[in-house]
Amino acid sequence: MKAPRRLLRPVVYGLIAVAAAIGLSVRRPNLQARDVPGAAALSSQLANAPAIAANDAAVHTLDWRTLAGLDVRTGTPNDVLRQLNGRLVRIPGYIVPLDDFAEAVSEFLLVPYFGACIHTPPPPPNQMVHVRVTGDSHKSANWMQPVWIEGRFAIRAVTSPYGLVAFQLQATAITPYTEP
């Protein structure tokens, strides 16, 4: 039995509306930095965080609980974060490109779970890492897969299109995630 066109039309329009809504939630056409409550205090506190052990060759594995050791209200890092500031680290996470529809990126956010930053609200500043890739840009066929990022870690506030980010990483290696 053939369905009348007048019955199919609302279904088709509904599917188009759902697809458009999903597309708009993934794309962030307005890439202007947003004001974040307490951003000025956090930025000024992080500007005073000392960089230590820049010549340390050991790679330290970080996890997101360690990054949560930064008090976002005061901008004060705990002792572990102070010791890791300026050192080589390795941290797992998901890539959020700062350029919409980018196939290769040289700058992105690293977040602890898939879909962070794409939907509101974004994670707190101590759960996002601003990453710049040294050398060539990183190419990935699937941004939905977790990765390990290795590089020089810094406690430094950065304003991104998704809000304030408390950490930076100068990436030297990006590899697919495997259990430690």
Salt bridges, closest charged atoms under 4 A:
ASP56 OD2 - HIS60 NE2 2.96
ASP56 OD2 - ARG87 NH1 2.69
ASP63 OD2 - ARG65 NH2 2.97
ASP79 OD1 - ARG82 NH1 2.95
GLU107 OE2 - HIS130 NE2 2.63
GLU107 OE2 - ARG132 NH2 3.54
